[in-house]
Amino acid sequence: MPCAALLLLLLTGTDPVAVGLGLMATGLAAFLLAHSWLNTLAGLEAELRAAAEGLPAPQHDPLLPAAAGVAEAASRLTRSLARREALVSQLRRTDAAIVEALPDPLLVLAGDRRPLRANAAARRFFGPGPAPGPASNAVGRAEGSAADTAAFLRHPLIAGAIDRALAEGGPQSADVVLPVPVARDLSTQVIPMDPPLSDGGRLLVVLADRTQARAAERMRADFVANASHELRTPLASIIGFVETLRGPAAEDPEATTRFLGIIADQAERMRRLIEDLLGLSRIEMTEHQAPQGEARLDALARDETAAMAPILAARRVTLEARLAPATARPADPGQLAQVLRNLLENAVRYGREGGAVRLTVRALAAPEGGLAPGVLLEVADDGPGIAREHIPRLTERFYRVDPGRSRAAGGTGLGLAIVKHIVAHHRGQLLIDSTVGQGTTMRVWLPGH
């Protein structure tokens, strides 16, 4: 084409130099125009790429006004996308903070039931998971944690609720009881997410711990049943002696004095029984919550042995105390003092009159006899002992090996039940060993040093 144009110009008599200069000017103009457009397109590509990656837009100076308008539009689009991305990020952080602060455990599951995320309450409940990184929200099972995540999700009722939620697309519920380390009564909601969450989450699993509320319901029923059973005898005795004092014994000073003493004893028995029932109910209400603080077990034992002086003298029992420094942690000092009191009273009241009781408190620096390092409390007597078949039931409410002897000794039948629940509250162990004719040893292991 250039050659044909040049030949045409020559045939028409046009100056060849002028023709060459014209062609050069035309080529230069075409080159500059193409270069400008290519630069503009490169700038547009850079701005769009920066917008897609959330980076600041590069600065460039297009040569053509039309290209400048397109570049400005791309810049506005970049700024708008950046603002939208910042808003979305802020909303995500706000949502995550709200979920993290929820008091109930919450899990986010993938469609294959794999846990993706967990809020702080769920991580406390299930324990931290094995996923790496300090910011991981995975869950698993920590030593001493309340539950195993995998075992929880495999529970037939939970698995069934997840299946129904995925199949039907609607919320499902299930009530389950997890037995470790203390029974937890949970109400669970499984909520399908459609569309899925940004991390692929298909299901929300929300757990509500109903342990305390349902324990309160059971305790109210137990209190009524136990109180009606155990209070009936002393109450009937009091009523009977009052009627006697109103009738035949009204003019008999000696009988009046004797009957008033019996009434006072029965009233005192009722008072102790009611106090023990209320105390046991309070302990059970908070048994699933670990105590706070710490307790010097040797100091508590020293105080309780001093308070035992009157009953020791009345029973002519010798108490030998071997108290080494030992600190239980976490611990409630008041509750552990009650454990010491109940165990010592049992050993003195039901041991041999004129016998001996040995109290030992020490720290276990290394595993010993199947027990981990911690604190050991031991109360041993040389009394008649307990037959092996009775030992598993000793911590039941109102269980008595010899009902008549227990009531005569002033017991309510709740002492070891209280000890059992306090030890469970402290995540400890109660061990009972007894041999008929030789005596009984009660051991309490607690975490500490």
Secondary structure as the mmCIF struct_conf table of DSSP 4:
data_model
#
loop_
_struct_conf.conf_type_id
_struct_conf.id
_struct_conf.beg_label_comp_id
_struct_conf.beg_label_asym_id
_struct_conf.beg_label_seq_id
_struct_conf.end_label_comp_id
_struct_conf.end_label_asym_id
_struct_conf.end_label_seq_id
HELX_RH_AL_P HELX_RH_AL_P1 PRO A 2 LEU A 11
TURN_TY1_P TURN_TY1_P1 THR A 12 GLY A 13
HELX_RH_AL_P HELX_RH_AL_P2 PRO A 16 GLU A 53
TURN_TY1_P TURN_TY1_P2 GLY A 54 GLY A 54
HELX_LH_PP_P HELX_LH_PP_P1 LEU A 55 GLN A 59
BEND BEND1 LEU A 63 LEU A 64
HELX_RH_AL_P HELX_RH_AL_P3 PRO A 65 ALA A 101
BEND BEND2 PRO A 103 ASP A 104
STRN STRN1 LEU A 106 LEU A 109
TURN_TY1_P TURN_TY1_P3 GLY A 111 ASP A 112
BEND BEND3 ARG A 113 ARG A 113
STRN STRN2 PRO A 115 ALA A 118
HELX_RH_AL_P HELX_RH_AL_P4 ALA A 120 PHE A 126
STRN STRN3 PRO A 128 PRO A 128
BEND BEND4 PRO A 130 PRO A 130
BEND BEND5 GLY A 133 GLY A 133
TURN_TY1_P TURN_TY1_P4 PRO A 134 ALA A 135
STRN STRN4 VAL A 139 VAL A 139
TURN_TY1_P TURN_TY1_P5 GLU A 143 GLY A 144
BEND BEND6 ALA A 146 ALA A 146
HELX_RH_AL_P HELX_RH_AL_P5 THR A 149 ARG A 154
BEND BEND7 HIS A 155 HIS A 155
HELX_RH_AL_P HELX_RH_AL_P6 PRO A 156 GLU A 168
BEND BEND8 GLY A 170 GLY A 170
STRN STRN5 GLN A 172 LEU A 178
BEND BEND9 VAL A 180 VAL A 182
STRN STRN6 ARG A 184 PRO A 192
BEND BEND10 ASP A 194 PRO A 195
HELX_LH_PP_P HELX_LH_PP_P2 PRO A 196 LEU A 197
TURN_TY1_P TURN_TY1_P6 SER A 198 ASP A 199
STRN STRN7 LEU A 203 ASP A 209
HELX_RH_AL_P HELX_RH_AL_P7 THR A 211 ARG A 246
TURN_TY1_P TURN_TY1_P7 GLY A 247 GLU A 251
HELX_RH_AL_P HELX_RH_AL_P8 PRO A 253 MET A 285
TURN_TY1_P TURN_TY1_P8 THR A 286 HIS A 288
BEND BEND11 GLN A 289 GLN A 289
BEND BEND12 GLY A 293 GLY A 293
STRN STRN8 ALA A 295 ARG A 296
HELX_RH_AL_P HELX_RH_AL_P9 LEU A 297 ALA A 307
TURN_TY1_P TURN_TY1_P9 MET A 308 MET A 308
HELX_RH_AL_P HELX_RH_AL_P10 ALA A 309 ARG A 315
TURN_TY1_P TURN_TY1_P10 ARG A 316 ARG A 316
STRN STRN9 THR A 318 LEU A 323
STRN STRN10 THR A 327 ALA A 328
BEND BEND13 ARG A 329 PRO A 330
HELX_RH_AL_P HELX_RH_AL_P11 PRO A 333 TYR A 350
BEND BEND14 GLY A 351 GLY A 351
TURN_TY1_P TURN_TY1_P11 GLU A 353 GLY A 354
STRN STRN11 ALA A 356 LEU A 364
BEND BEND15 ALA A 365 ALA A 366
STRN STRN12 GLU A 368 GLU A 368
TURN_TY1_P TURN_TY1_P12 GLY A 369 GLY A 370
STRN STRN13 LEU A 371 LEU A 371
HELX_LH_PP_P HELX_LH_PP_P3 ALA A 372 ALA A 372
BEND BEND16 PRO A 373 PRO A 373
STRN STRN14 GLY A 374 ASP A 381
BEND BEND17 GLY A 383 PRO A 384
HELX_RH_3T_P HELX_RH_3T_P1 ARG A 388 ARG A 393
TURN_TY1_P TURN_TY1_P13 LEU A 394 THR A 395
BEND BEND18 GLU A 396 GLU A 396
TURN_TY1_P TURN_TY1_P14 ARG A 397 PHE A 398
BEND BEND19 VAL A 401 ASP A 402
HELX_RH_AL_P HELX_RH_AL_P12 PRO A 403 ALA A 408
TURN_TY1_P TURN_TY1_P15 ALA A 409 GLY A 410
BEND BEND20 GLY A 413 GLY A 413
HELX_RH_AL_P HELX_RH_AL_P13 GLY A 415 HIS A 425
TURN_TY1_P TURN_TY1_P16 HIS A 426 ARG A 427
STRN STRN15 GLN A 429 THR A 435
TURN_TY1_P TURN_TY1_P17 VAL A 436 GLN A 438
STRN STRN16 GLY A 439 LEU A 446
BEND BEND21 PRO A 447 PRO A 447
STRN STRN17 GLY A 448 GLY A 448
#
